[in-house]
């Protein structure tokens, strides 16, 4: 928590990165047409103490999950995997790609 003055209903998390985990499934058919589906990341403003805590908790859990996925990606025996700082792309099958990405979601 912050040691400097803030408004009374706001918690400050100085190391908070404000990122969420977006999971995308990209399908490519034989004509080269791409179809993409991805999870919806709901936006909660940090205007209340409850929302601020919920957002920080979601972010932390999703970041931890992402780092577990990075560790596991190197052990996939049959899939091709690309790993970057905030992105994991798995070629799950022919024409099927699974993407895990930490994205900034605040407006």
TAURKA-V533315 format. One line per field, one symbol per residue. psi: psi as a letter, one per 40 degrees, with the letter a starting at -180 (. if undefined). A space follows every 50 residues. Layout:
BEGIN
psi=???
END
This chain:
BEGIN
psi=iieihiidehihgdehefiihhhihhhhaeeehhhhiiihhihhifdidd dddddddddddddddddddddddeehdeihhhhadfhhhhgdihehhhhh hhihei.
END
